[in-house]
Structure formats: structure tokens, C-alpha cells
Amino acid sequence: DTTPTYRWTHVNGVTNYVLQVLKEYSATAIYTITVPAKSACYYNVCSYTPTPKLGRYGYRWHVKVSNTSNWSPLMTFYVRGVNFASHFTYNMMYTWKKKSGGDWYTIYSPPGVVGYLASNGLPNKCTATVQSLSSAYDNFEAETRMKITGAPSAGKYPEAYMALRMKNSVNAATQCWYGGYLFGYSRDGKYSYWKMQPNGTWTPLISPKYSSLVNTIGWNNFKVTAIGNKFNLYINKKYIGTVTDSTYPIGYVGLEMVNHGSNPTKFYADWFTVKMLP
């Protein structure tokens, strides 16, 4: 619901209230509205539906008696994301934005027929891109076709990941995006599934594991079906297992690469789709 209704307990004798809605991750107000008790309150309950439409993100709201400084506790809510399909044709990134690390750009060949989202990353850093249409992806089927190139550095191979239910933070030193989950592979043929902790560290829910399903020199299809605390995982159309974790129930989706050393590395995404589930 992009025009939600807000309800709170009426205080006897109050003439006006102030209703304020803020972004989930900042103190930026989306709107601040004075609400007359006469039109919004009936007996001990007040109810008000603002007309401005909200985007599909997370928000916080609170209310106070007009001409006072004491707000009610902030309450968080989300306007759920919707299905999307990104194919990166016509040299456009649409709603994809750089989140951290190196730059992202689109390439296509021939023009307007086959497009890719790409990045060269940065030496010894993570590089991430976010699908900025919404921060409210909870239950979904997410799928992408991606490829990572480049030689190892000090025995470590370049890595490519889907980013799932991500929050809004970036580690300043490593440029790695957190918190949330990463599902992907390294150039030497190992797949893995990570939980990005609130302090920016990586916790393996599936430690790096060799698999013949991973194509080390070409494209790989990675898919996740996320329902509540369960994540069903697929590589190149083959089911590989289920991960259970309830730390992050909702968040952004995107892509992330990891460069080790300064050897040339390149990440490509052919497409990325999300289908929302009940």
C-alpha cells in the first residue's frame, strides 16, 4: 500500500497532532503533516491517510501532540518491492546504481540486442551495485546470469555474487556491502553463501566448496528462492541445497564482486530478475 493509514491513541483535549514519516536509514522526513483531531479522531482512536504516495522502501513513522516536543516511539514499516527484469540493453542501467568500490557501466553488442552490466572493480576491494527500485524484497525468486574473469593474486581468485536482502551499510576499508546475504562463486570453481554481519565481517553459511556445476571460464546461472528464513539455492538450473537463517528478513538486492590484488578483473551480468512470492 503506497498510501498507508496511520493510527494512534487519542489524548483527551488535544486539538492537533503532527504526523511525520522518515526514510528507514536516515532522519530525512518524507512528509510532516498537521492532523486536526476533530477530523481524524473518534473516541480514543485517531486515523489518518495522507495522499502523497510512498516509494517501495522502508520507512519509520511517529506522531506527537502539536506544539510539544515529545514524539511517540518510531515504528518501522515497508512498502513491498515488485517484480522486475533487467537486461541492460540500449546502454542503460535503468534503476541500477553504484553502491561501493569501482564504477559500473553497461556494454552491448550489437547495439540494442545483447547488453551487459559490467565493472572492473578496484584492487583489493569489493565493488557492489544495488537495484535501487526498492529496499523491500522479502519473499522472492531472484535469478541472474553472471561471469567473472581475471587471474588469481597470492592464491586468491576473483569472486562474483548475488546480493540478497541487503541493508544500507558499506565497510569503508574494504568497500564490502553489508548486512544481508551473498550467493556466488570464485574463479577457481568454488561456490559459497555468506551472511554479511552488522559489523561488516563475513560469516559462511556455506563455506567455499568446489562444484563441477560452476563454469570457471564462462557464464553461470545463479538462482535463489527466499521464503521466510529458508533460501533454496540453484546453480546452472541444478538445486544444490537449502540454507536457513532469519537474521535479515527484508532488504535490497544487487550484485557484488571481489578483487584480490591488482590483476585485471572484470564482472559481467547478462540479466537479473526478481519475482515476488507470497
C-alpha positions in Angstrom: 0.0 0.0 0.0 1.7 3.2 -1.2 -0.7 5.4 0.8 -0.9 3.7 4.2 -3.2 4.6 7.0 -1.6 5.6 10.4 -3.4 5.0 13.7 -2.7 6.2 17.2 -4.4 6.6 20.6 -6.2 9.9 21.0 -5.3 12.1 24.0 -8.3 13.9 25.5 -8.3 17.7 24.9 -5.8 17.7 22.1 -6.7 19.8 19.1 -3.9 19.0 16.6 -1.3 16.3 16.1 1.8 16.2 13.9 2.4 13.1 11.9 5.9 12.5 10.4 7.2 9.8 8.1 11.0 9.4 7.7 13.3 7.2 5.5 14.4 4.0 7.0 18.1 4.8 7.2 18.1 8.5 7.8 16.5 11.4 9.6 15.2 12.7 6.3 11.4 13.4 6.5 9.3 12.2 3.6 6.4 14.3 4.9 5.4 16.1 8.1 1.7 16.8 8.4 -0.5 18.6 10.9 -3.6 16.5 11.6 -6.7 18.1 13.2 -8.1 15.8 16.0 -11.6 16.9 15.1 -11.5 15.2 11.7 -9.1 12.3 12.4 -10.1 11.1 15.9 -13.2 9.2 17.0 -13.5 8.3 20.7 -9.9 7.1 21.7 -8.5 6.3 18.3 -7.1 8.6 15.6 -6.7 7.5 12.0 -5.2 9.4 9.0 -4.3 8.5 5.4 -2.0 11.0 3.7 -2.4 11.4 -0.1 1.3 11.5 -1.1 2.4 8.1 -2.5 5.4 6.4 -1.0 8.1 4.5 -2.9 8.8 0.8 -2.3 11.2 1.3 0.6 11.5 1.0 4.3 10.1 3.9 6.5 9.7 5.0 10.1 6.9 7.0 11.5 5.9 8.7 14.7 3.3 11.2 16.0 3.2 13.9 18.6 0.8 16.5 20.1 1.2 19.7 18.2 3.4 22.4 19.9 5.1 19.8 22.1 8.5 18.1 21.7 7.7 14.5 22.8 7.3 12.2 19.9 5.9 8.6 20.1 8.4 5.8 19.6 9.4 5.3 16.0 7.7 2.4 14.2 9.2 0.8 11.1 7.2 -0.4 8.1 7.9 -1.4 4.4 6.2 -0.9 1.1 7.0 -4.2 -0.6 9.0 -4.4 -3.8 7.6 -5.6 -7.1 8.7 -8.0 -9.9 11.4 -6.7 -12.2 13.6 -7.9 -15.1 16.8 -6.0 -16.0 18.5 -7.0 -19.3 20.9 -3.9 -19.6 20.2 -3.3 -23.3 20.4 0.0 -25.1 23.4 1.0 -22.9 21.2 1.8 -19.9 21.4 0.8 -16.3 17.8 1.7 -15.6 17.4 1.6 -11.7 20.8 0.1 -11.0 23.2 2.3 -9.1 26.8 2.0 -7.8 26.8 1.0 -4.1 30.5 0.8 -3.4 34.0 0.3 -4.9 34.6 0.8 -8.6 32.3 2.1 -11.3 29.6 0.2 -13.1 28.6 0.6 -16.7 26.7 -1.1 -19.5 28.0 -2.6 -22.7 26.1 -4.1 -25.6 26.8 -5.9 -28.9 25.4 -5.5 -31.4 23.6 -2.2 -30.3 20.4 -2.8 -28.5 20.4 -6.6 -28.9 22.6 -8.1 -26.2 23.5 -5.9 -23.1 25.6 -6.5 -20.1 26.2 -4.7 -16.8 29.9 -4.7 -16.0 32.6 -3.4 -13.6 36.4 -3.7 -13.4 36.2 -3.3 -9.6 39.1 -1.9 -7.6 42.3 -3.6 -6.4 41.9 -5.4 -3.0 38.3 -4.1 -2.7 34.7 -5.2 -3.0 32.6 -3.4 -5.7 28.8 -3.5 -5.4 25.7 -2.3 -7.4 22.2 -2.0 -6.0 18.9 -2.3 -7.7 17.5 1.0 -6.4 13.8 0.5 -7.2 13.1 -0.9 -3.7 14.7 -1.8 -0.3 11.8 -4.1 0.5 12.4 -7.5 -1.1 11.4 -10.2 1.4 10.0 -13.4 -0.2 11.1 -13.7 -3.8 12.8 -15.8 -6.6 15.9 -14.0 -7.7 18.0 -15.1 -10.7 21.0 -13.8 -12.6 23.4 -14.9 -15.3 26.9 -13.6 -14.4 30.6 -14.1 -15.2 33.9 -13.1 -13.5 37.2 -13.0 -15.3 40.8 -12.5 -14.1 43.9 -14.3 -12.7 44.4 -15.1 -9.0 46.6 -12.9 -6.8 48.5 -14.6 -4.0 46.4 -17.7 -4.5 43.1 -15.8 -4.2 40.7 -15.8 -7.2 38.2 -13.1 -8.2 34.6 -13.6 -6.8 31.1 -12.8 -8.1 27.9 -12.7 -6.0 24.2 -12.0 -6.0 23.4 -9.7 -3.0 20.2 -10.5 -1.2 18.1 -8.8 1.5 20.9 -6.3 1.9 20.9 -3.3 4.3 22.4 0.1 3.6 25.9 0.0 5.0 29.4 -0.2 3.4 32.6 -1.1 5.1 34.8 2.0 4.5 38.1 0.0 4.5 37.1 -3.0 2.2 34.1 -1.4 0.4 32.1 -4.5 1.1 28.3 -4.1 1.3 26.5 -5.3 4.5 24.4 -6.7 6.1 22.5 -9.3 4.2 23.4 -12.4 2.2 25.8 -13.1 -0.7 25.5 -16.2 -3.0 28.1 -16.7 -5.7 31.3 -18.2 -6.8 35.1 -17.7 -7.2 37.0 -18.1 -10.5 38.6 -21.4 -9.3 35.2 -23.1 -9.3 34.0 -22.8 -5.7 30.5 -21.6 -4.7 29.6 -20.2 -1.3 26.9 -18.5 0.6 27.7 -15.8 3.2 26.0 -13.8 5.8 27.2 -10.2 6.0 27.3 -9.2 9.7 26.3 -5.8 11.0 30.0 -5.1 11.7 30.9 -5.7 8.1 32.5 -9.2 8.6 31.7 -12.3 6.5 30.2 -15.4 8.1 30.0 -18.5 5.9 26.6 -20.3 5.8 28.1 -22.4 3.1 31.9 -22.3 3.1 33.6 -22.2 -0.4 33.1 -25.6 -2.0 34.3 -27.0 -5.3 31.5 -28.0 -7.8 31.5 -29.3 -11.3 28.4 -27.2 -11.8 30.4 -24.0 -11.8 31.8 -22.8 -15.1 35.2 -21.2 -14.3 35.7 -19.6 -17.7 32.1 -18.7 -18.9 28.7 -17.8 -17.8 26.9 -19.1 -14.7 23.2 -19.0 -13.8 22.6 -18.5 -10.1 19.1 -18.6 -8.5 17.7 -18.2 -5.0 14.2 -18.8 -3.8 13.8 -16.9 -0.5 10.8 -17.7 1.7 11.0 -16.5 5.3 14.2 -18.0 6.8 14.8 -20.5 4.0 16.9 -20.0 0.9 16.7 -22.6 -1.8 19.9 -22.4 -4.0 20.4 -23.3 -7.6 23.5 -23.2 -9.9 23.0 -23.6 -13.6 19.5 -24.9 -13.1 20.5 -27.6 -10.6 19.3 -27.5 -7.0 22.3 -27.6 -4.6 20.7 -27.2 -1.2 18.9 -25.0 1.3 20.2 -22.5 3.8 18.2 -21.5 6.9 18.8 -18.1 8.6 16.5 -15.5 10.0 18.9 -12.6 10.6 17.7 -10.5 7.6 14.0 -10.8 6.6 13.9 -7.9 4.1 16.2 -5.6 2.1 17.8 -4.6 -1.2 19.0 -6.9 -4.0 22.1 -6.4 -6.1 25.4 -7.7 -7.3 28.9 -7.7 -5.8 32.4 -8.6 -7.0 35.7 -9.0 -5.0 39.1 -8.2 -6.4 42.2 -9.7 -4.8 45.3 -7.8 -5.6 45.8 -5.6 -8.7 45.4 -8.2 -11.5 42.9 -7.2 -14.1 39.4 -8.4 -13.2 36.0 -7.9 -14.8 32.5 -8.8 -13.7 29.6 -9.2 -16.2 25.9 -9.6 -15.6 23.7 -10.6 -18.6 20.4 -10.1 -16.7 18.9 -10.1 -13.3 15.2 -10.9 -12.5 13.1 -10.9 -9.3 9.7 -12.5 -9.0 7.9 -11.7 -5.7 6.4 -14.6 -3.7 3.6 -14.5 -1.1 
